[in-house]
Amino acid sequence: MSCNPSFGGIGKGHLVREVDALDGLCARICDQSGVHYKVLNKGKGPAVWGLRAQIDRKLYKKNMQKEILQIPHLTVCEASVEDLLLREPEPERPGKCCVSGVILEDGRQVHAGSVVLTTGTFLRGMILIGLEMYPAGRMGDQPSIGLAQTLEKLGFTIGRLKTGTPPRLVKDSIDFNVLKQQTADRFPVPFSFLNETVWIKPEDQLSCYMTHTNPKVEQIIRDNLHLNNHVRETTRGPRYCPSLESKVLRFPSRVHQVWLEPEGLDSNVIYPQGISMTLPSEIQEKLITHIRGLEKAKMVQPGYGVQYDFLDPRQLSASLESRLIQRLFFAGQINGTTGYEEAAAQGVIAGINAGLRVKGKAPFVVSRTEGYIGVLIDDLTTLGTNEPYRMFTSRVEFRMSLRPDNADSRLTFRGYNEADCVSQKRYEQASHMKAMLEEGVEALKSVQFSCTKWARLVPEATISTQRSSPCSALDVLQYQGVNMEILARAVPEPLKKFAECRQLAERLKIEAMYEWHVSNQRLEIEEVRRDEALQLPEDLDYFAINASLSQEVREKLDSHRPQTIGAVSRIPGMTPAAVVNLLKFVKTNCERAKRVHDLSRNVGPLPEGDRLRQRKFQAADASNAF
């Protein structure tokens, strides 16, 4: 946890649940290290609830290292990677180099069947405080220069992004009595599907506190903008988590929230979320003392900005493998994202596919219809980004179906059967939960009474007695104020056993709430999946297609290199007519390819001369498809 001491949030909590469903580690470690658990967005439906936790950074590091170091056959080596080892391309993908390992700073070589780069903010990283600039990936760590130069020489399109961090404050120097307290949830909800509870007792959780900026703070920032290189730079920073200077410039005369977050149970450091800044240290100290509750606050470390290289993620496939270099995968901030959760989501997919690539198996791809991970990766690889990308529920088309509560039923079975990344224990638990959910839904549907009887049995439900047709218990469970415990008291048999497990009871409630919405979305999801199933050739020459595609459309297609027809439709400015014409082209050539394949199977291998003539014919046929 190199920066902020929190995990999850709105949209981000979904990603953590999905990483956990694929047996990633971060959710389990959060459940062992959190000091404040809270579900955000509780005023809205469960589909957009955001699991969030304040984490003890020391505990997280300790528990994560313990977990990693006990994994069989895993070797951990701490060293700086300066270069890549490359070899000749593989026969099935001619014309591209293939990575075969890495070269460390001391000259040692580590050979590998595939490589995943997760460089964070270290590629040519620069730290900025006021007018000072010096090379670093983060405070106290050297940047990665050699690796950045290698990627540039290999032809990758590289951009520049920036982010920042707030000053750290001494806990004992803050007057919490005048601030608004935010307590944790009385019943903490674990991140991991494997856990029914978190490690800490509810009453031992720490609180967060809220304060605000004011006109004096804004004035100090405006008076000192000339001392701030980070803000004056044209490099794009995060739109959704901007520096305090950027917020003042973008939203003048507005008060901004400052959340004071603890960094751990035995830590005397407070993280002031919301005031990331890069002013000179002495001005940061002056500014802080003009915020309510911080009048006597002492600074442990000043806030600073980081500028770093990232790679255009449109150079990656949906498996996060590079299109330029075979067997080279990228994940995290190097792809233009921000946040632990987005990095973890990419990391688990890149890691799975790096392993599958070595085994010669098909890649494991999560589509937009299957998970927030799929939306994240599709947005990046199809649209690219020019500012740090952050996950939001609003980016997802099928929010009713892709909920945090059902991430296991969406992804765990695929992970177990297709990627071999899910443990037997998790698979068995997910199978048990799926069976119980199905049994519970059927039991709820089987209990049917008139509305008059239901109104008498369950007065908590505002059921209209005017309805003539009978209602099932599943229908009644949809009403606000009704849960499985209430239904089980009204109809003990067959519902009692489903109310005894809190996790099962809560999931049945959510299933009831979204039953109608999910059934309606299924048709839309199937339509999208049909489009996603139509794969575009990776080396398709859009400029050679003799079709009714404008030059602008061809340029966009060539720049974005969409992998499916569905991805084409999401490119900004892509017209419906262009999508239809490209769809016709793909279908026509799929049919031709199938005919050629069937012919070759019937007549056997063609002589070399005939194979050359066949390839020339296919190329001419493809270019004149219209």
Secondary structure, DSSP 8 states (H G I E B T S, - for coil): --S-SEEE-TTHHHHHHHHHHTT-SHHHHHHHHEEEEEEE-TTS-GGG-EEEEEE-HHHHHHHHHHHHHTSTT-------EEEEEEE---TTSTTSEEEEEEEETTS-EEE-S-EEE--TT-BT-EEEETTEEEE-SBTTB--B-HHHHHHHHTT--EEEEEEEE--EEEGGGS-GGGSEEE---SS---SSTT-SS-SS-GGG---EEEEE--HHHHHHHHHTGGG-HHHHS-SB--SSS--HHHHHHHSTT---EEEEEE--TT--EEEEET----S-HHHHHHHHTTSTT-TT--EEE--EEEEEEEE-GGGB-TTSBBSSEETEEE-SGGGTB-SHHHHHHHHHHHHHHHHHHHHT-------TTT-HHHHHHHIIIII--SS-B---GGG-TTTTTS-GGGHHHHHHHHIIIII--S-HHHHHHHHHHHHHHHHHHHHHHH-EE-HHHHHHH-TTS---TT--S-EEHHHHHTSTT--HHHHHHH-HHHHHHHHSSHHHHHHHHHHHHHHHHHHHHHHHHHHHHHHHHSB--TT--GGG--SS--HHHHHHHHHH--SBHHHHHTSTT--HHHHHHHHHHHHHHHHHHHHHHHHHHHH-S--HHHHHHHHHHHHHHHHT--
